[in-house]
Amino acid sequence: MEPYDSTLRHLDEPGMAMRSEPPAVADVGPCHSQCRSNTAQELIARIRDRELVCGITLVLLVATLGVLLTVQGWRARTPAHDLVPHIHNVRNLVATGTLPIHGDTGSYGSYKPPGTAWLMLPSTLLFSDPRLSEYVGTAFLHLATLMGIFLLAYRYLGFWCACLALLIYGLSSTGIFLAGSLWPNGRPDFYIWIVYFASLWVARNEAKYLAMAAAVWGIGMNVDMAILPAIFILPALWLVYHPPIRLKPLFVAGALVLLVWFPYLRFEIERGFADIKSQVFFHNIFPANFREAWCDPGIPLRELGSTSNPIALGSDLPQSYQGPNLAQAALVLTNQIGGKLTYNFQDAAPFPGVGVALLVIALFSLLLSLTSSTLVAGAMASPQPFWKDWTIRLALTMILIGVLANEFVIARVLGIEGGLEFSTIRSLRTIEKLLILGGACILAAKWAAAVADRLLRRAGIRLQNGEHANQVRVLVLSLAIPWFILLLVAESGKPERFWWLWPLQAIFLAAFITWILPRLRISRPIIWISAISVLMLVLWNPFLLSRVNDWRQAGWAGMDAPAVQVVNYVTNELEAEGRKRAAIGYHFFIYQFMAASNITNPQYKVGNDFDLLFKYPYGISNMDQCAEGLSPSDEYRIVQTKPRDESWAPRLYFDVPLDADFTLLRQFGPYQVFKRQ
């Protein structure tokens, strides 16, 4: 399937709305139909080649701009706390050849896969400064994401949609941030290429593309398992389109994925696959006795500005489960889903209400794409009874299984009295919700399609022909399925769980302007104004503006952060004494996981990012390895006098007095450097 095979036959196809029609082929005398067909094909090929060249050029420009903006001020930043284990892994790989076994510790207390370390390898080979560990890998991934967005949107929705989607994603705050961050969450780069290869599997009817999509998913899971819902795209596409499946390419893909996963799987065998089960089934395995790993288990932890008792860092794992009644559960779930829907749109523009407007546009575009698919595909056929529609039968079956499982299996047979763990009950409840709400959503989509079908027919509007309607359904399923799953299973208050969906959401935002509006008979000037307005809103985001402002004030590389100045100062002190080892304590504002996760992963401790800056490239080893970051034997003590200004900045601190024999040496920003006399 090529994007413009039918442009001369159907000038209302995607991509033609925002440009003039291609020039007609001149009649130069007697010519056979074959001659005219060849001329038309040559014209289409020239148009396609020219657009591909322009598109690839735009991809390179947007990628370059995004990388320059996200890398700007790199000297003023220190590695994120969760990236420190990966940096240690890749440094050990380069120094000793030791393969990374596991990555950071996730919010459920489980070890994550080590794939992020491999993405840091190019930067580590090129730069000695750990602050640059991410940028070569992220630049490549960002370029791959933009290329995938352009090719996918160009294939289904035309050149102008591809360009607009490229700009929306590449210049958005999320796109620019991910262009320079390997913070371990689901990666959009793997997701977009899963969808692209899956679309080729359907379009070209070749099984090798299924293997490619599965391999990209498997390798992406080794970076972070948040993209797990993307695998459900593949069986859904098979149910709808029935493309071929061959065992040989799948075996090759499986062998490649197994090779990538082998170090982590060997580690997991010894742990009974506890970490994998924890991340797949959202099972909290964090130990309740984590304070036992601290040098001082009784040390009090308080929140800034609070006069209450010290915060008890007990396990948040419930000891029992008493589910709410059905009405309460439905209300809570509805509120949660409503909040999660806006996660990828609330930061796309800084103005109140714009995020909701962008969400509505994306959902409307998604619905009309689905509507037109059912509408056009079935417009020429006589209506059939609803029970003969396999999608409706599937939806009713899902609802029936979910209800029966709830009433006769979970509630009456397996309940709490049956001795089930909370995590098992939660997993069963999640499957039940997926079945019931999934079936309800299918029925709602069919009903909405029928209503839109009726309205469009009355207005005399045809959105697309039947062939294209069948093709674009690939994009609808590829976004709707993982988005729906995440809405049900992802935790509230963590927008980063949804970031990897942003490429396809950007495509549907662009499709609304470049594809749907022209077919709703909106005038061309309004379409261009809409496109420019969306771009301006996306560009007017605080992340991009702050980077541009910092570039203007402090230069592209920026100035060393106070933390780096502290490290440089203490390093000079130690090197003047001819030392490479010292006990350095940190009295910082922290998140509770920084100290608590030490029991499962010793690389987690308060100040592990400072330890990293001491070790690379200076080779300074910190003898204080206490999880809480400080001990009575500290020679140096670095004290943070105030937390950062951002609302998300940590506010917890260990409430211990500074020993009287410490003398203040210097202050760098909010950090004071003390030395024991």
Buried (B, 14 or more C-beta within 10 A) or exposed (E): BEBBBBBBEBEBBBBBBBEEEBEEBEEEEEEEEEEEEEBBEEBBEEBBEEBBEEBBEBBEBBBBBBBBBBBBBBBBBBBBBBBBBBBBBBBBBEEEEEBBBBBBBBBBBBBBBBBBBBBBBBBBEEBEEBBBBBBBBBBBBBBBBBBBBBBBBBBBBBBBBBBBBBBBBBBBBBBBBBBBBBBBBBBBBBBBBBBBBBBBBBBEEBBBBBBBBBBBBBBBBBBBBBBBBBBBBBEBBBEBBEBEEEEEBBEBBBEBBEEBBEBBEEBBEEBEEBBBBBBEBBBBBBBEEBBEBBBBEEBEBBBEEEEEEBBEBEBEBEEEBEBEEEEEEEEEBEEBBEBBBBBBBBBBBBEEEBBEBBBEBBBBBBBBBBBBBBBBBBBEEEEEEEEEBEBBEBBBEBBEBBBEBBEEBBEEEBBEEEEBEBBBBBBBBBBBBBBBBBBBBBBEBBEBBEEBBEEBEEEEBBBBBBBBBBBBBBBBBBBBBBBBBBBBBBEEEBBBBBBBBBBBBBBBBBBBBBBBBBBBEBEEEEBEEBBEEBBEBBBBBEBBEBBEEBBEEBEBEBBBBBBBBBBBBBBEBBEEEEEBEBBBBBBBBBBBBBBBBBBBBEBBBBBBBBBBBBBBEBEBBBEBBBBBBBBEEBBBBBBBEEBEEEEEEBBBBBEBEBEEEBEEEBBBEBBBBBBBE
